[in-house]
Every structure is written in C-alpha cells, then in structure tokens.
Amino acid sequence: MDSHNTHATPPRTEISFTRTTVILLLLSSLFVGAVAGAGSALLLGRSISRPVTRVASSGTSSSPALAVQRADPVTVAITAVGADAATAVAPGGSTRALLGTGVVLDREGHILTTRTVVDTNQVQVVFSDGRTAVATVVGKADSATGLVVLQVGATIPQQPVFARSARLRAGDFLVSLGTSMRTLDRTVDVGIVAGLSHKATLGTRQEVDNLIRTDAAAPEGAIGGPVINLKGEVVGISVGEVASQDGWALILPAETARSIAKRILSGGTGPQASLRVSTVTITPQLAKAEGLSQQSGALVNAVLPRSPAAKVLRPRDIIYSIQGRAVDERHTLNSLLAAYRPGQRVNVQFFRNGLVNEGTVVLATEPSPAETPVSSEATP
C-alpha cells in the first residue's frame, strides 16, 4: 500500500517545475504578441506623424493604427483627371496632381470634401485599393462651410460609420487622415480634442459656430478628409487650420456635414437658410450673468429687417428647439438650420417670459454681416 501511494503522488519538485514552465510560456507569449502587434502597425505602410506610444497612457485598448486601418477604405484621394495614381503626378511629370482628400458619404457613391480641394469639375477619386473613378460635383459648395459633395459611379468598398460628435469630450483622442502628395499613401496625425463649439469663418464672411478644435494638426493633404476616433468612426471633416503658432486644426462635426450634404443632394444649394434673427448661444455662464431661466438654447438679441420670423419671435425670446431638435452648445441654431434651404417651413419652439411657445416660419436666406448686429454676449 505504501509503495502504491508513493507512486501515485507526484514529487513536489515536479509541480514547482511545471508552474515555472507555464509562467515562462505565458511571459513568452505576451512578448511575442507585443512584437507582432508592433509589426502589424508597420505593415500598414502609412506615415504616422507621432508614435503610437503617445496614446498608451490613456488606458484604452484601441490603437490609432487599427483605427486608420478601419477608416482607410472610406478615405479617398482626390486628384486631377488623368493623374497617375502611382505617383500622383500629372502627365508630363511636372505638376503634382493631388488636390486633397475626401470621405465616402454613402453606398450611392457620394463623397464629401471641401471647395478648397475641388476648384474644378474635372476631378477623380482614388480609393485605398488603387481604383480610380471620375467624379462630378453635385450642386454648389455650401456657402458657409465650403462643404462639397462629389458623385462617382464606382463600387463603394465599405459603408462609413459616423460617430456623434456630441459625445466627444475635451481630451478625447482623434486621428486626422490625409494623403501624401507624391505617393497617395495615407498621412496621419494623432491628437486630442482641444475645444468644442469653436467659432471661425471658413473662407467666407459667414461664421461657423460649432467647430471642433484639435491639436491633431492636419497632415499633408488632409483638408477635406475625415477625422476619426479610436474606433475608426468618422467624427468630422478637416476644414482648416487656425493661423497661430499653436497649430490648431478645425473640424466640421459629422452631424453638420451630413445635414449640409443632405440639403445639397435635395437641391438646396446656395446660401444657407436662416430665421434672420440675431442670437447668441446660451451657456451656463451666460444664463447666470443674464439671469436667464434656461441653461441652453439661443437667446434672440434682435429680429432683423425682412425677417420671416418677425411675426413669431421677439428680442429676449429663447429658442430651445427647431423641428423638435434641441438647440444647445453642440447643436447651435445655425448648425441645425444648415439642413434646410430657403423657402422651407420649420417649427420653432421657444420660451417667452418663462412660458412655452411655438410657431411656424418660412426660412429666408442668410443675412449679410452688414445686416447682422454685433451680439452682446455677456461674460460672468
């Protein structure tokens, strides 16, 4: 019996050796996996301006390289018709043909970009798999944002995924995608959300008031291209850089871009629709300083001449929704009206003396800056 029991019980030294072996194997696997992950990032063949290790401290398991890989099929280079896609140089070899970058809007072959990229109707798009397709400009560029919609007859490789920029927070990571002028390879820069609800004029006198500011400085050929989150979802379109030594880049939110594109595709080109009222977006600080009962919305400063809303709105009214969509810092009055064209009717919900009111307004064209009084935005 004793000899049988001794044979059935493994020696302690053997158990210790087995555990040590398992631990070593696990550590070896982790090391190999890390090396393989780094290698896969290099195999993307794209130039990443900042090392991936920059985002390692965020605690997220997502990788900028993987995000770029997911968004690559819906990101296109825009070149002159007849350009050599391999070198991005026009026939004759003397002129660089790259015009900029764009992003697929839908499976119907619509492409979003900006008018700074498309200054002619003779353009083509180059997909990430090397296919080219001649593109036509749909309608006219949006007068305020410069957004342009192109149409191609090629098969779209992938349906884009658009994220809600309203979910973005200051400090979230963003990846800006562009295109190399010489090779059409992807160019990339990684940064963070530096600010929300930024105001700027994008080549016109009309102010756009819901832009996202980031230090993911637009890389080569990025204007008109997508800006994505670490999931590879499109959160906006690169529309410009702030002229400062800080090098901030400006992003048009995806919701606004898609609203404008919808209007353009429905035949609504030309000036943006407007209520022709002067407003200021309410913030908690402004509400406190002005003694307002509402913490969000658009405070009416003045009703402009020839305003279609003159019979509905008065100064000090607070517009809180358009067609049931709430007005706030992320969804400003102007950005919500971007989806409509002059002549369309919208339902306006507003507070007056603390009471809820609503009315229907036929939209007019955006007033010129000379017609718009300077907003008296209070500061606490």
C-alpha positions as CSV (number, residue, x, y, z in Angstrom):
1,M,0.0,0.0,0.0
2,D,2.8,2.4,0.9
3,S,4.6,1.8,-2.3
4,H,1.4,2.3,-4.3
5,N,0.7,5.7,-2.6
6,T,4.2,6.9,-3.3
7,H,3.9,6.1,-7.0
8,A,0.5,7.9,-7.3
9,T,1.7,11.2,-5.7
10,P,3.9,13.4,-8.0
11,P,7.1,14.8,-6.4
12,R,6.9,18.5,-5.2
13,T,9.8,19.4,-7.3
14,E,7.9,18.3,-10.4
15,I,4.9,20.5,-9.5
16,S,7.2,23.5,-9.0
17,F,8.9,22.9,-12.3
18,T,5.6,22.7,-14.1
19,R,4.3,26.0,-12.7
20,T,7.6,27.7,-13.6
21,T,7.3,26.4,-17.1
22,V,3.7,27.7,-17.5
23,I,4.7,31.2,-16.2
24,L,7.6,31.3,-18.6
25,L,5.4,30.3,-21.5
26,L,2.9,32.9,-20.7
27,L,5.5,35.7,-20.5
28,S,7.0,34.5,-23.8
29,S,3.5,34.6,-25.4
30,L,2.9,38.1,-24.2
31,F,6.3,39.2,-25.5
32,V,5.7,37.6,-29.0
33,G,2.2,39.2,-29.1
34,A,3.6,42.7,-28.4
35,V,6.3,42.3,-31.1
36,A,3.6,41.0,-33.6
37,G,1.4,44.0,-32.8
38,A,4.1,46.4,-33.4
39,G,5.0,44.7,-36.7
40,S,1.3,44.8,-37.9
41,A,1.3,48.6,-37.3
42,L,4.4,48.9,-39.5
43,L,2.8,46.7,-42.2
44,L,0.1,49.3,-42.7
45,G,2.5,51.2,-44.9
46,R,1.2,54.6,-43.8
47,S,3.2,57.5,-42.4
48,I,2.1,58.2,-38.8
49,S,3.4,61.6,-37.6
50,R,3.5,60.7,-33.9
51,P,4.4,57.4,-32.3
52,V,1.6,55.1,-31.1
53,T,3.1,55.2,-27.6
54,R,1.7,58.7,-27.3
55,V,-1.8,57.3,-26.6
56,A,-0.6,54.4,-24.4
57,S,-1.3,56.4,-21.2
58,S,-5.0,56.8,-22.0
59,G,-5.7,53.4,-20.7
60,T,-7.6,52.4,-23.9
61,S,-7.0,49.1,-25.7
62,S,-7.7,50.8,-29.1
63,S,-4.8,51.7,-31.4
64,P,-4.6,54.6,-33.8
65,A,-3.1,52.2,-36.4
66,L,-6.1,49.9,-36.2
67,A,-8.4,52.9,-36.4
68,V,-6.7,54.1,-39.5
69,Q,-7.0,50.6,-41.0
70,R,-10.7,50.6,-40.4
71,A,-11.3,54.0,-41.9
72,D,-8.9,53.6,-44.8
73,P,-11.5,52.1,-47.3
74,V,-13.8,55.1,-46.9
75,T,-11.0,57.7,-47.2
76,V,-10.2,58.7,-50.8
77,A,-7.5,60.9,-52.5
78,I,-8.8,63.5,-54.9
79,T,-6.7,64.2,-57.9
80,A,-6.9,65.8,-61.3
81,V,-8.4,63.6,-64.0
82,G,-5.8,61.5,-65.8
83,A,-3.2,61.7,-63.0
84,D,-1.0,58.7,-62.4
85,A,-2.3,57.2,-59.2
86,A,1.1,55.5,-58.5
87,T,3.0,58.8,-58.4
88,A,0.3,61.4,-58.0
89,V,2.0,63.4,-60.8
90,A,0.1,64.7,-63.8
91,P,1.1,63.7,-67.4
92,G,4.4,65.3,-68.2
93,G,5.7,64.8,-64.6
94,S,5.9,68.5,-63.7
95,T,2.7,69.1,-61.8
96,R,1.6,67.4,-58.7
97,A,-2.0,66.4,-59.3
98,L,-3.2,65.7,-55.7
99,L,-5.9,68.1,-54.8
100,G,-6.8,66.8,-51.4
101,T,-8.7,64.1,-49.5
102,G,-12.4,63.2,-49.1
103,V,-14.5,60.7,-47.3
104,V,-17.3,58.4,-48.5
105,L,-20.7,59.5,-47.5
106,D,-22.8,56.5,-48.6
107,R,-23.1,53.5,-50.8
108,E,-24.6,55.6,-53.6
109,G,-21.2,56.9,-54.4
110,H,-21.3,60.3,-52.8
111,I,-18.1,61.8,-51.5
112,L,-17.6,64.6,-49.0
113,T,-14.8,67.1,-49.3
114,T,-14.4,70.9,-49.3
115,R,-14.3,73.6,-52.0
116,T,-10.6,74.3,-51.2
117,V,-9.9,70.9,-52.7
118,V,-12.3,70.9,-55.6
119,D,-11.9,74.1,-57.7
120,T,-12.8,72.4,-60.9
121,N,-15.4,69.9,-62.2
122,Q,-12.6,67.7,-63.7
123,V,-11.6,65.5,-60.7
124,Q,-11.2,61.9,-59.9
125,V,-11.1,59.9,-56.7
126,V,-8.6,57.3,-55.8
127,F,-9.7,54.6,-53.4
128,S,-7.3,52.9,-50.9
129,D,-7.2,49.8,-53.1
130,G,-5.9,51.8,-56.1
131,R,-9.1,52.0,-58.1
132,T,-9.9,55.4,-59.7
133,A,-13.2,56.9,-60.7
134,V,-14.1,60.2,-62.4
135,A,-16.2,62.4,-60.1
136,T,-18.7,65.1,-60.8
137,V,-19.6,67.9,-58.4
138,V,-23.2,67.8,-57.1
139,G,-24.7,71.3,-57.0
140,K,-22.6,74.0,-55.4
141,A,-20.4,74.3,-52.4
142,D,-22.1,75.3,-49.1
143,S,-21.6,79.0,-48.8
144,A,-20.7,79.0,-45.0
145,T,-18.7,75.8,-44.5
146,G,-17.4,75.2,-48.1
147,L,-18.5,71.6,-48.0
148,V,-18.7,69.9,-51.4
149,V,-20.5,66.7,-52.5
150,L,-19.0,64.6,-55.3
151,Q,-20.6,61.7,-57.1
152,V,-18.8,58.7,-58.5
153,G,-20.2,55.6,-60.4
154,A,-17.7,53.2,-58.8
155,T,-18.5,50.4,-56.3
156,I,-18.1,51.7,-52.8
157,P,-15.8,49.3,-50.8
158,Q,-17.4,50.0,-47.4
159,Q,-20.2,51.8,-45.7
160,P,-18.7,54.6,-43.5
161,V,-19.5,54.7,-39.8
162,F,-20.3,58.2,-38.5
163,A,-20.0,58.9,-34.8
164,R,-21.9,61.6,-32.9
165,S,-19.5,64.4,-32.2
166,A,-21.9,65.4,-29.3
167,R,-20.3,62.6,-27.4
168,L,-16.8,64.0,-27.7
169,R,-15.2,65.4,-24.6
170,A,-12.2,67.7,-24.2
171,G,-9.1,65.4,-24.1
172,D,-10.6,62.6,-26.2
173,F,-8.1,61.2,-28.8
174,L,-8.6,62.0,-32.5
175,V,-6.8,60.8,-35.7
176,S,-6.7,63.1,-38.7
177,L,-6.3,61.4,-42.1
178,G,-4.7,62.9,-45.2
179,T,-2.9,61.9,-48.4
180,S,0.8,62.1,-49.5
181,M,1.2,64.4,-52.5
182,R,3.8,62.1,-54.1
183,T,2.6,58.6,-53.4
184,L,-1.0,58.8,-52.4
185,D,-0.1,56.9,-49.2
186,R,-2.1,57.7,-46.1
187,T,-0.8,60.5,-43.9
188,V,-1.9,60.6,-40.3
189,D,-1.6,62.7,-37.2
190,V,-2.8,61.9,-33.7
191,G,-4.0,64.4,-31.1
192,I,-6.8,65.3,-28.7
193,V,-10.0,67.4,-28.6
194,A,-8.7,70.8,-27.5
195,G,-12.0,72.6,-27.6
196,L,-15.7,72.3,-28.6
197,S,-18.1,74.9,-30.1
198,H,-15.3,76.9,-31.7
199,K,-16.2,79.8,-34.0
200,A,-14.5,80.7,-37.2
201,T,-15.0,81.9,-40.8
202,L,-14.0,79.3,-43.4
203,G,-13.0,81.4,-46.3
204,T,-16.3,83.5,-46.3
205,R,-17.7,86.2,-44.1
206,Q,-20.3,83.8,-42.6
207,E,-19.3,82.5,-39.2
208,V,-19.5,78.8,-38.4
209,D,-20.1,78.3,-34.7
210,N,-19.9,74.6,-33.8
211,L,-16.4,73.6,-35.0
212,I,-14.2,71.2,-33.0
213,R,-10.6,72.3,-32.3
214,T,-7.8,69.8,-32.1
215,D,-4.0,69.6,-31.9
216,A,-4.1,66.7,-34.4
217,A,-2.6,69.2,-36.9
218,A,-3.9,68.4,-40.4
219,P,-1.2,66.2,-42.0
220,E,-0.2,66.5,-45.7
221,G,-3.3,66.5,-47.9
222,A,-5.7,66.3,-45.0
223,I,-8.1,69.2,-45.9
224,G,-11.4,67.7,-46.9
225,G,-10.5,64.3,-45.3
226,P,-12.0,62.6,-42.3
227,V,-11.1,62.9,-38.6
228,I,-11.8,59.7,-36.7
229,N,-11.9,58.4,-33.2
230,L,-10.0,55.4,-31.9
231,K,-12.8,53.1,-33.1
232,G,-12.3,54.2,-36.7
233,E,-15.6,56.1,-36.7
234,V,-15.8,59.4,-38.6
235,V,-16.4,62.3,-36.2
236,G,-15.8,65.2,-38.6
237,I,-14.2,66.7,-41.7
238,S,-11.0,68.6,-41.7
239,V,-11.9,72.1,-42.9
240,G,-9.0,74.3,-41.9
241,E,-6.2,75.3,-39.6
242,V,-6.2,78.2,-37.1
243,A,-3.5,80.7,-38.1
244,S,-1.5,80.6,-34.9
245,Q,1.8,79.2,-33.7
246,D,-0.2,76.6,-31.7
247,G,-1.2,74.9,-35.0
248,W,-4.8,74.0,-34.0
249,A,-6.8,72.3,-36.7
250,L,-10.6,72.8,-37.2
251,I,-13.1,70.0,-37.7
252,L,-16.6,70.3,-39.0
253,P,-18.7,67.9,-37.0
254,A,-20.1,64.8,-38.8
255,E,-23.7,65.7,-38.0
256,T,-23.4,69.1,-39.5
257,A,-21.5,67.8,-42.6
258,R,-24.2,65.2,-43.2
259,S,-27.0,67.7,-42.8
260,I,-25.4,70.0,-45.3
261,A,-24.8,67.1,-47.7
262,K,-28.5,66.1,-47.4
263,R,-29.5,69.6,-48.3
264,I,-27.2,69.8,-51.3
265,L,-28.4,66.4,-52.5
266,S,-32.0,67.6,-52.3
267,G,-31.3,70.5,-54.5
268,G,-30.7,73.1,-51.7
269,T,-27.5,74.8,-53.0
270,G,-26.5,78.4,-52.5
271,P,-27.0,80.5,-49.3
272,Q,-27.8,78.8,-46.1
273,A,-31.4,79.1,-44.7
274,S,-31.9,81.5,-41.9
275,L,-34.6,82.9,-39.5
276,R,-32.9,86.2,-39.9
277,V,-32.6,86.9,-36.2
278,S,-29.5,87.8,-34.3
279,T,-28.9,85.2,-31.5
280,V,-26.3,84.2,-29.0
281,T,-25.9,80.6,-27.8
282,I,-26.8,80.3,-24.1
283,T,-24.1,78.8,-21.8
284,P,-24.5,78.2,-18.1
285,Q,-22.2,81.2,-17.5
286,L,-24.3,83.5,-19.8
287,A,-27.5,82.2,-18.2
288,K,-26.2,83.2,-14.8
289,A,-24.9,86.6,-15.9
290,E,-28.1,87.5,-17.7
291,G,-30.4,86.0,-15.1
292,L,-32.0,83.6,-17.6
293,S,-34.2,80.7,-16.5
294,Q,-32.9,78.4,-19.2
295,Q,-29.3,76.9,-19.3
296,S,-29.3,76.2,-23.0
297,G,-30.8,77.5,-26.3
298,A,-30.4,80.6,-28.4
299,L,-31.2,84.0,-26.9
300,V,-32.7,86.3,-29.5
301,N,-30.9,89.7,-29.5
302,A,-32.7,91.3,-32.4
303,V,-35.1,90.5,-35.2
304,L,-33.5,91.6,-38.4
305,P,-35.2,93.5,-41.3
306,R,-37.3,91.4,-43.7
307,S,-37.2,88.5,-41.1
308,P,-39.7,85.8,-41.8
309,A,-39.8,85.2,-38.0
310,A,-40.9,88.8,-37.2
311,K,-44.5,87.6,-36.5
312,V,-43.3,84.8,-34.3
313,L,-40.1,85.9,-32.4
314,R,-39.2,88.9,-30.2
315,P,-35.9,90.0,-28.6
316,R,-35.2,88.1,-25.3
317,D,-37.1,85.0,-26.6
318,I,-35.1,81.8,-26.0
319,I,-35.3,79.3,-29.0
320,Y,-34.9,75.9,-27.5
321,S,-35.7,73.6,-30.5
322,I,-36.1,73.6,-34.3
323,Q,-38.3,70.8,-35.7
324,G,-38.1,69.1,-32.3
325,R,-34.3,69.1,-32.3
326,A,-32.8,70.8,-29.2
327,V,-30.6,73.9,-29.5
328,D,-27.5,73.9,-27.3
329,E,-23.8,74.5,-27.4
330,R,-23.1,71.4,-29.5
331,H,-26.2,71.8,-31.8
332,T,-26.4,75.6,-32.4
333,L,-29.2,77.3,-34.2
334,N,-27.0,77.8,-37.3
335,S,-25.8,74.2,-37.4
336,L,-29.4,72.9,-37.2
337,L,-30.6,75.3,-39.9
338,A,-27.8,74.0,-42.1
339,A,-30.0,71.0,-43.0
340,Y,-32.7,73.3,-44.6
341,R,-32.9,75.6,-47.6
342,P,-34.6,78.9,-48.0
343,G,-38.3,78.6,-48.6
344,Q,-38.8,75.5,-46.4
345,R,-41.0,75.7,-43.3
346,V,-39.8,74.9,-39.8
347,N,-41.5,74.7,-36.5
348,V,-39.8,76.9,-33.9
349,Q,-40.2,76.2,-30.1
350,F,-39.2,79.0,-27.7
351,F,-39.6,80.3,-24.2
352,R,-41.1,83.8,-23.7
353,N,-41.3,85.1,-20.1
354,G,-40.9,81.5,-18.9
355,L,-43.8,80.2,-21.0
356,V,-43.5,77.6,-23.8
357,N,-44.5,78.9,-27.3
358,E,-44.1,77.7,-30.8
359,G,-44.7,78.9,-34.3
360,T,-44.1,78.1,-38.0
361,V,-41.6,80.1,-40.0
362,V,-40.7,80.1,-43.7
363,L,-37.0,80.3,-43.9
364,A,-35.1,83.0,-45.7
365,T,-31.5,83.4,-46.9
366,E,-28.7,84.0,-44.5
367,P,-28.2,87.8,-43.9
368,S,-25.0,89.5,-44.8
369,P,-22.6,90.5,-42.0
370,A,-23.6,94.2,-42.5
371,E,-27.2,93.3,-41.7
372,T,-26.3,91.4,-38.5
373,P,-25.7,93.4,-35.4
374,V,-22.8,92.5,-33.1
375,S,-24.0,90.1,-30.4
376,S,-23.9,91.5,-26.9
377,E,-22.7,88.2,-25.4
378,A,-22.3,88.7,-21.6
379,T,-19.4,87.3,-19.7
380,P,-19.7,86.5,-16.0
